Amino acid sequence: MSRVYVVDDDAQVRDALLRLLQSAGHAVLGFESALQCLDGLQHGETACLVLDLAMPGLDGLQLQQLLQQRAPDLPVVFLTGRGDIAASVKAMKRGATDFLTKPVDDELLLDAVAEALAEAGRRRGLLQRTASLAQRLDTLTVRERQVLERVLAGRLNKQIAGELGTSEKTVKFHRGNLMHKMGVRSVAELARWVADAGAPAPSPAPSPAPPPATKAP
């Protein structure tokens, strides 16, 4: 079951929203302030936030900004008692999934929450893939990372061998090892995984310095 957090300092509005969302089958949790919300968030679940824009103390936009660091997988649906275009633009740029004006239509809100929860699932999947990618990259040796960076850059085994001062056979060996550790069967699959996870390609480890030239006797 998904969870919907509701933050609104108006108790009547908050209770009405909670009843509506609960009747639609959502687990719900309400807060009267942004600080209560920060203390009460439960991590590790698919959830979204229905958030009042204008509140005493920390307002909705300030809470959204804090959540970008603390809960980046938590989409926000904003509610406001007035049509504030500047605030809505700022909220959407920060990743809000919708911006609705009070009194909000029940169906509009339920549709917005459904979309936000779908987005929450996508964001959680992205964060999990990124974390998995980072863990697998950490298992690579320095030489395997050198080979990986050059494979992703489109280098052929022969070119990689020349750049690293080793044999093509050795490059193939390291390439096979890194593909096994990364859990992929092709370079295309690896490149897609890196791109989908939103992670940068691994930085190239330094190539070995060429041996100093020796003078002829």
Secondary structure, DSSP 8 states (H G I E B T S, - for coil): --EEEEE-S-HHHHHHHHHHHHHTT-EEEEESSHHHHHHH---SS-EEEEEES--SSS-HHHHHHHHHHH-TT--EEEEESS--HHHHHHHHHTT-SEEEESS--HHHHHHHHHHHHHHHHHHHHHHHHHHHHHHHHHTS-HHHHHHHHHHHTT--HHHHHHHHTS-HHHHHHHHHHHHHHHT-SSHHHHHHHHHHTT-------------------
